[in-house]
Amino acid sequence: MNPVHVIGGGLAGCEAAWQIARRGVGVVLHEMRPQRMTDAHRTAGLAELVCSNSFRSDDRESNAVGLLHEEMRRLGSLIMRAGDAHQVPAGGALAVDREGFSAAVTAALEGHPLVTIRREEISELPPPDWDSVIIATGPLTSPALAEAIRAVTGEAALAFFDAIAPIVHRDSIDLEVAWFQSRYDKAGPGGTGADYVNCPLTRPQYEAFVEALIAGDKASFHDWEASTPYFDGCLPIEVMAERGPETLRHGPMKPFGLANPHRAADKPYAVAQLRQDNRLGTLFNMVGFQTKLKHGEQLRIFRTIPGLERAEFARLGGLHRNTFLNSPRLLGATLQLAAAPRLRFAGQITGCEGYVESAAIGLLAGRFAAAERLGELMIPPPPTTAHGALLHHITGGHLVTIDAGPRSFQPMNVNFGLFAPPERMPAHGAGGTRLKGPAKTLARKQALAARALADLERWAGGHAAAAE
Ligand SMILES: Cc1cc2nc3c(=O)[nH]c(=O)nc-3n(C[C@H](O)[C@H](O)[C@H](O)COP(=O)(O)OP(=O)(O)OC[C@H]3O[C@@H](n4cnc5c(N)ncnc54)[C@H](O)[C@@H]3O)c2cc1C
């Protein structure tokens, strides 16, 4: 049996290699460090954590990333096994000793008889006799390979600054203040004429907002990020605001073609528009609000927008160098490149974000590649599971922009906004009181998490609990 080749020994590549080997299939893992380093990695260790040492919340009952941890444990994840073995105290979060963690992953793979590790950069498309390849080279994919991938996908760009707009949970928007309407009620392809949520600002509110954007505390670029261009010329909103007090009102915050049904007599001076971001309609994207403001500042400033006072954010805006595919267009349901199906992608390069999410997509890519080698059916996990919700976001759940504009697919951490709403929600709490507010939100998350684990068990059959 030919081995599967995995390129990149980071979070995703190591998990993929492990999953392949534990199914009895040979695997060759190609990692360029230490021969060639990235700008962020510092060691030769596999699965190096380049920044924080946290896998975030470990609460499997009401937190989406905690749920993903639990699903990965049940699927025999090496990353979770090493993380659990090397955890350091961090309250409800799972934080790890980075050296111990990386050493444990390296040792497990080096010690596995079906895994061969080659320390080399793969700088072009793999040779044709590598008939099953997983590319997991991450946000800092070496430039030569990034260029080869860009060429085979036909994309104009692969590495750039993500100008990321914040994404809001729809059920946290106050629709007594905001309203649904497309500009001039235009339906457009795939639209209804009421596709945007509109948040109205009076003149004093707008002026205070612009001032706050300009004064707000911003994150700075890393030195090595300075040479990568802005993607599609998407400028941060605070840079636009600095160009003049009226710039935003004639750009992303223009009020034209919109009428506020709650206050028909008042014409809004400016409008913040949010556009549906996933097929489920649970997440809305703050169009044009890409920003380098620090996270705390974003919460403070964006919640001054009428209708968003209690907004909960599925992701906050950001701007950093990244390398990722336009996956909804390029990848099939089992992460294969449609244009060259022997190539599969995993990790952050597919458009997920974070250590855990990258490893989870590596886990799926590894299982798919092993199943294919063994002549088995490759069935993706149901979208009701954390793995399935994340996979669905990457390979199809995300909406292409309703109107013409830059591609809108953006890397995403796992969050409950990616899950279909629960079919049944308890209306009353333990004491018989009607659920509302935070108690209702918690009950909803618990219902989603319980459904996810039950569906994961069904998907994985009797193997699910059989961790190594
Ligand atoms: C500066 C920075 C800070 C970050 N901070 C955080 C954080 O605090 N928390 C968080 O959850 N996420 C963070 N991330 C994101 C995090 O790096 C990723 O989510 C995660 O590491 C991605 O896993 P991956 O396996 O896809 O890529 P990586 O873990 O980066 O692994 C990719 C591997 O591929 C190798 N490689 C690259 N090109 C080639 C090639 N051509 N041939 C062979 N090998 C190659 C690299 O050396 C690397 O080992 C950060 C990212 C960056 C860039």
The ligand as an SDF file (V2000), in Angstrom:
LIG
                    3D

 53 58  0  0  0  0  0  0  0  0999 V2000
    1.9310   34.7990   14.6520 C   0  0  0  0  0  0  0  0  0  0  0  0
    0.7950   33.8480   14.8900 C   0  0  0  0  0  0  0  0  0  0  0  0
    0.2190   33.7680   16.1510 C   0  0  0  0  0  0  0  0  0  0  0  0
   -0.8400   32.8760   16.3890 C   0  0  0  0  0  0  0  0  0  0  0  0
   -1.3810   32.7880   17.6450 N   0  0  0  0  0  0  0  0  0  0  0  0
   -2.3360   31.8770   17.9070 C   0  0  0  0  0  0  0  0  0  0  0  0
   -2.8560   31.6820   19.2340 C   0  0  0  0  0  0  0  0  0  0  0  0
   -2.4490   32.3590   20.1620 O   0  0  0  0  0  0  0  0  0  0  0  0
   -3.8250   30.7540   19.4350 N   0  0  0  0  0  0  0  0  0  0  0  0
   -4.2980   29.9840   18.4240 C   0  0  0  0  0  0  0  0  0  0  0  0
   -5.1710   29.1330   18.6760 O   0  0  0  0  0  0  0  0  0  0  0  0
   -3.8330   30.1310   17.1610 N   0  0  0  0  0  0  0  0  0  0  0  0
   -2.8550   31.0510   16.8800 C   0  0  0  0  0  0  0  0  0  0  0  0
   -2.3720   31.2110   15.6150 N   0  0  0  0  0  0  0  0  0  0  0  0
   -2.9170   30.4080   14.5940 C   0  0  0  0  0  0  0  0  0  0  0  0
   -2.2020   29.0700   14.6970 C   0  0  0  0  0  0  0  0  0  0  0  0
   -0.8660   29.1940   14.2710 O   0  0  0  0  0  0  0  0  0  0  0  0
   -2.8640   28.1200   13.8490 C   0  0  0  0  0  0  0  0  0  0  0  0
   -4.2250   28.0820   14.1200 O   0  0  0  0  0  0  0  0  0  0  0  0
   -2.3280   26.6970   13.9460 C   0  0  0  0  0  0  0  0  0  0  0  0
   -0.9960   26.5960   14.3300 O   0  0  0  0  0  0  0  0  0  0  0  0
   -2.5170   26.2000   12.5660 C   0  0  0  0  0  0  0  0  0  0  0  0
   -2.1840   24.8710   12.5330 O   0  0  0  0  0  0  0  0  0  0  0  0
   -1.6600   24.3000   11.1650 P   0  0  0  0  0  0  0  0  0  0  0  0
   -1.2570   22.9050   11.4260 O   0  0  0  0  0  0  0  0  0  0  0  0
   -2.6110   24.5870   10.0960 O   0  0  0  0  0  0  0  0  0  0  0  0
   -0.3430   25.1900   10.8730 O   0  0  0  0  0  0  0  0  0  0  0  0
    1.0160   25.2270   11.7140 P   0  0  0  0  0  0  0  0  0  0  0  0
    0.7880   24.8070   13.1090 O   0  0  0  0  0  0  0  0  0  0  0  0
    1.6180   26.5660   11.4480 O   0  0  0  0  0  0  0  0  0  0  0  0
    1.8870   24.0940   11.0180 O   0  0  0  0  0  0  0  0  0  0  0  0
    2.3210   24.1980    9.6930 C   0  0  0  0  0  0  0  0  0  0  0  0
    3.6640   23.4910    9.5870 C   0  0  0  0  0  0  0  0  0  0  0  0
    4.0130   23.3880    8.2160 O   0  0  0  0  0  0  0  0  0  0  0  0
    5.4050   23.6470    8.0620 C   0  0  0  0  0  0  0  0  0  0  0  0
    5.6180   24.0660    6.6700 N   0  0  0  0  0  0  0  0  0  0  0  0
    5.2340   25.2260    6.0750 C   0  0  0  0  0  0  0  0  0  0  0  0
    5.5460   25.2050    4.7640 N   0  0  0  0  0  0  0  0  0  0  0  0
    6.1260   24.0050    4.5140 C   0  0  0  0  0  0  0  0  0  0  0  0
    6.6390   23.3770    3.3460 C   0  0  0  0  0  0  0  0  0  0  0  0
    6.6220   23.9820    2.1710 N   0  0  0  0  0  0  0  0  0  0  0  0
    7.1830   22.1250    3.4500 N   0  0  0  0  0  0  0  0  0  0  0  0
    7.2100   21.4870    4.6500 C   0  0  0  0  0  0  0  0  0  0  0  0
    6.7470   22.0270    5.7930 N   0  0  0  0  0  0  0  0  0  0  0  0
    6.1820   23.2720    5.7190 C   0  0  0  0  0  0  0  0  0  0  0  0
    5.6880   24.6900    9.1270 C   0  0  0  0  0  0  0  0  0  0  0  0
    7.0570   24.6800    9.4900 O   0  0  0  0  0  0  0  0  0  0  0  0
    4.7900   24.2290   10.2780 C   0  0  0  0  0  0  0  0  0  0  0  0
    5.4390   23.3590   11.1520 O   0  0  0  0  0  0  0  0  0  0  0  0
   -1.3300   32.0800   15.3420 C   0  0  0  0  0  0  0  0  0  0  0  0
   -0.7430   32.1600   14.0720 C   0  0  0  0  0  0  0  0  0  0  0  0
    0.3020   33.0330   13.8390 C   0  0  0  0  0  0  0  0  0  0  0  0
    0.9150   33.0790   12.4770 C   0  0  0  0  0  0  0  0  0  0  0  0
  1  2  1  0
  2  3  1  0
  2 52  2  0
  3  4  2  0
  4  5  1  0
  4 50  1  0
  5  6  2  0
  6  7  1  0
  6 13  1  0
  7  8  2  0
  7  9  1  0
  9 10  1  0
 10 11  2  0
 10 12  1  0
 12 13  2  0
 13 14  1  0
 14 15  1  0
 14 50  1  0
 15 16  1  0
 16 17  1  0
 16 18  1  0
 18 19  1  0
 18 20  1  0
 20 21  1  0
 20 22  1  0
 22 23  1  0
 23 24  1  0
 24 25  2  0
 24 26  1  0
 24 27  1  0
 27 28  1  0
 28 29  2  0
 28 30  1  0
 28 31  1  0
 31 32  1  0
 32 33  1  0
 33 34  1  0
 33 48  1  0
 34 35  1  0
 35 36  1  0
 35 46  1  0
 36 37  1  0
 36 45  1  0
 37 38  2  0
 38 39  1  0
 39 40  1  0
 39 45  2  0
 40 41  1  0
 40 42  2  0
 42 43  1  0
 43 44  2  0
 44 45  1  0
 46 47  1  0
 46 48  1  0
 48 49  1  0
 50 51  2  0
 51 52  1  0
 52 53  1  0
M  END
$$$$
